[in-house]
Amino acid sequence: MARKFVISPTKLRTYLLCPAKYRLEYIDKLGRFYHRARAGYAFGHSLHRALDAFHNAGGTETVTAEDLTASLETVWVAKGYTDTEQETAFREEGVRILQEYHAASVAARSAAAEPEAPPPPTTLWTEKTLRMDLSPEIALSGRIDRVDEHADGSLEIVDYKSGRDTVNNEEVKDSLALSIYQILVKQKMPDRRVFATLVALRTGARASAELDETERAEIAAACHDTGEEIRNRDWESVLPVVNDHCPYCDFLPHCSRFWRKQAREQGVPPPDIAR
């Protein structure tokens, strides 16, 4: 039996942003030559790993604030920082974030202990990969930061944002990744209410939204259609095209060489794209 073509939020987002980038990443597999370590990515990954361990160990019931902040050193990703000073500043910010995250978790647990208050949610999964078939040829997959189970049986998908101070309900509603996560969790547990929450780790701000059945079906259908388009595309004809994402793309040096060669052949100036 032929292997299914698996799509994910990252693959879909990459393709919708720039088909040429998708080709370089997933068809030609050139990413290892161009991807650069970045401080923001390393910092976010470090916080994700610390929080994953925190919730897997039982949260505030078993992990002290000191243990949580100390764990950051164990999982710290020391890549992408411009110098020791920048890395130290990020590490100190990470400690602050984890201290405040722990304090907020303690406060939430204390509030839940009040008379008639619902018990706090329990962590059902962390860093969980779910997958479902969209058709005989295409599967949809996604890796979820955390899923909490509430006392009423509802399931809350929690997604961390390490570089954000604010979040709002509309961006949760419009997030392709969070929409896909809701589809995947609902498919696994169809009798449960499922909703998604963004958490801005720097401030603790939270925002939530929930897709209804029609919205989930429409997004799943759109994912399938885009997956079919990717699967059947003539990738040899997909060439670099300038777009707004170019200044931030790791593949810019590759595309710039293509544009310079194209410009020489056509006798025109190449596009000037500054990072």
C-alpha positions in Angstrom: 0.0 0.0 0.0 1.3 3.4 -0.9 2.2 5.7 1.9 -0.2 8.6 2.6 0.9 12.1 1.8 1.0 13.8 5.3 0.3 17.5 5.6 0.8 19.6 8.8 0.2 23.2 9.9 3.8 24.0 9.1 3.8 22.4 5.7 0.5 24.1 4.8 1.6 27.5 6.1 4.9 27.3 4.2 3.1 26.4 0.9 0.5 29.1 1.3 3.2 31.7 2.1 5.5 30.7 -0.8 5.4 27.6 -3.0 9.1 28.1 -3.9 10.0 27.9 -0.2 8.0 24.7 0.1 9.9 23.3 -2.8 13.3 24.2 -1.3 12.3 22.8 2.1 10.3 19.7 1.4 11.0 18.7 -2.3 14.6 19.6 -2.8 15.4 19.3 0.9 17.9 22.1 1.0 17.0 23.4 4.4 20.1 22.0 6.1 22.3 24.3 4.0 20.3 27.5 4.7 18.6 27.3 8.1 20.1 29.6 10.7 19.8 29.3 14.4 17.9 32.2 15.9 17.7 33.5 19.4 13.9 33.7 19.5 13.5 30.1 18.3 16.0 28.8 20.8 14.4 30.7 23.6 11.0 29.5 22.7 12.1 25.9 22.4 13.8 26.1 25.8 10.6 27.4 27.5 8.5 24.7 25.8 10.8 22.0 27.0 10.8 23.3 30.6 7.0 23.7 30.7 6.5 20.2 29.1 8.6 18.7 31.9 6.8 20.8 34.5 3.3 19.6 33.5 4.4 16.0 32.9 5.8 16.0 36.5 2.4 17.0 38.0 2.6 20.8 37.9 2.6 22.8 41.1 1.6 19.8 43.2 5.0 18.3 42.8 7.3 20.9 41.2 8.4 24.0 43.2 9.1 27.3 41.5 12.8 26.8 42.2 12.8 23.4 40.5 11.0 24.8 37.5 13.4 27.6 37.0 16.4 25.3 37.6 15.1 23.0 34.9 15.6 25.8 32.4 19.3 25.3 32.6 19.0 21.6 31.9 16.9 22.1 28.7 18.5 25.4 27.6 19.2 25.6 23.9 22.4 27.7 23.5 22.1 28.5 19.8 21.4 31.6 17.8 22.4 34.2 20.3 24.7 36.9 19.1 26.9 36.9 22.2 27.0 35.9 25.9 25.3 39.2 26.9 22.3 38.5 24.7 22.1 34.9 25.9 22.3 35.9 29.5 19.5 38.5 29.0 17.3 35.8 27.4 18.1 33.3 30.2 17.1 35.9 32.9 13.9 36.6 31.0 13.2 32.9 30.9 13.6 32.6 34.7 11.2 35.5 35.2 8.6 34.0 32.9 8.8 30.6 34.6 8.6 32.1 38.1 5.5 34.1 37.1 4.0 31.0 35.3 4.4 29.0 38.5 2.9 31.7 40.7 -0.1 32.0 38.3 -0.5 28.2 38.4 -0.4 28.3 42.3 -3.0 31.1 42.3 -5.3 29.2 39.9 -5.1 26.1 42.1 -5.8 28.1 45.2 -8.9 29.7 43.6 -10.1 26.2 42.6 -10.0 25.2 46.2 -12.6 27.8 47.2 -16.1 26.5 48.0 -18.3 25.7 44.9 -15.4 26.5 42.6 -14.8 23.9 39.9 -11.6 21.8 40.3 -8.6 22.9 38.2 -8.1 21.2 34.9 -5.7 18.3 34.6 -3.1 18.0 31.9 -4.1 15.2 29.6 -1.3 15.4 27.0 1.9 17.4 26.4 3.8 17.6 23.1 1.3 15.2 21.6 1.3 14.4 17.9 -2.2 13.5 16.5 -3.0 12.3 13.0 -6.2 11.7 11.0 -7.0 10.6 7.4 -8.6 13.2 5.2 -8.8 10.8 2.2 -7.3 7.5 1.1 -4.3 9.5 -0.1 -3.9 12.4 2.4 -3.4 12.5 6.2 -3.4 15.5 8.5 -1.0 15.7 11.4 -0.2 18.2 14.1 2.0 18.4 17.3 0.2 20.1 20.2 1.9 21.8 23.1 -0.7 20.8 25.7 -4.2 19.6 26.2 -6.0 20.1 29.5 -9.1 18.3 30.6 -11.6 20.4 32.5 -14.1 19.1 35.2 -17.0 19.3 32.7 -15.1 17.0 30.3 -14.2 19.7 27.9 -10.7 19.7 26.3 -8.6 22.8 26.1 -5.7 23.0 23.6 -3.0 25.2 25.0 -0.4 26.8 22.7 2.5 28.8 24.1 3.8 32.0 22.5 7.2 32.9 23.9 7.7 36.1 22.0 4.3 37.7 22.6 3.0 40.2 25.1 -0.7 40.1 24.0 -3.1 37.7 22.3 -6.7 38.0 21.3 -9.6 35.8 20.5 -9.7 36.6 16.9 -6.2 35.5 16.2 -7.0 32.2 18.0 -10.0 31.8 15.7 -7.9 32.7 12.6 -4.9 30.5 13.5 -4.5 27.6 11.0 -2.5 25.6 13.4 -5.0 25.9 16.3 -7.9 25.2 13.9 -6.1 22.0 12.8 -5.4 21.0 16.4 -9.1 21.4 17.2 -10.0 19.2 14.3 -7.5 16.5 15.3 -8.5 16.4 19.0 -12.2 16.4 18.1 -11.7 13.5 15.7 -10.0 11.6 18.5 -12.6 12.5 21.1 -15.8 13.4 19.2 -18.0 13.4 22.3 -16.0 16.2 24.0 -16.2 19.9 23.7 -12.9 21.1 22.3 -11.5 24.7 22.3 -8.1 26.3 21.9 -6.2 28.9 24.0 -3.1 31.0 23.2 -0.9 31.9 26.1 1.5 34.8 25.8 4.3 33.6 28.2 5.9 37.0 28.7 2.8 38.4 30.3 0.5 35.5 31.0 -2.2 36.9 28.7 -4.6 34.3 27.4 -7.2 34.2 24.6 -9.5 31.4 23.5 -11.8 30.5 20.7 -13.8 27.4 19.6 -14.7 26.2 16.1 -18.2 24.8 15.4 -18.9 21.7 13.4 -19.3 23.6 10.2 -16.1 25.5 10.6 -14.2 22.4 11.4 -15.6 20.6 8.3 -14.8 23.6 6.0 -11.2 23.9 7.3 -10.6 20.1 7.0 -11.9 20.3 3.4 -9.6 23.2 2.6 -6.6 21.4 4.1 -7.5 18.4 1.9 -7.7 20.5 -1.2 -4.4 22.2 -0.5 -2.8 18.9 0.2 -4.0 17.6 -3.2 -2.6 20.7 -4.9 0.7 20.2 -3.2 0.8 16.4 -3.9 0.0 16.9 -7.6 2.0 20.1 -8.3 4.6 20.2 -11.1 7.5 21.2 -8.8 10.0 21.6 -11.6 8.0 24.7 -12.8 7.9 26.3 -9.3 10.6 29.0 -9.3 11.4 31.8 -6.8 9.1 34.8 -6.8 9.6 37.9 -4.8 7.1 38.4 -1.9 6.8 40.2 1.4 8.3 37.2 3.3 11.6 37.3 1.4 13.6 39.5 3.8 12.9 37.1 6.6 13.5 33.8 4.7 16.5 31.6 5.3 16.4 30.7 1.6 16.9 34.3 0.4 20.6 33.7 -0.6 19.5 30.8 -2.8 16.7 32.8 -4.4 18.9 35.9 -4.8 21.4 33.8 -6.9 18.6 32.7 -9.1 17.3 36.2 -9.6 20.8 37.6 -10.4 21.3 34.9 -13.0 17.8 35.6 -14.4 18.5 39.3 -14.5 21.8 38.8 -16.4 20.0 36.7 -19.0 17.2 39.3 -19.4 19.4 42.4 -19.2 17.5 43.9 -16.2 18.5 44.7 -12.7 17.9 42.0 -10.1 15.4 42.7 -7.2 17.0 44.5 -4.3 15.8 42.8 -1.1 17.3 43.9 2.2 17.1 41.8 5.4 
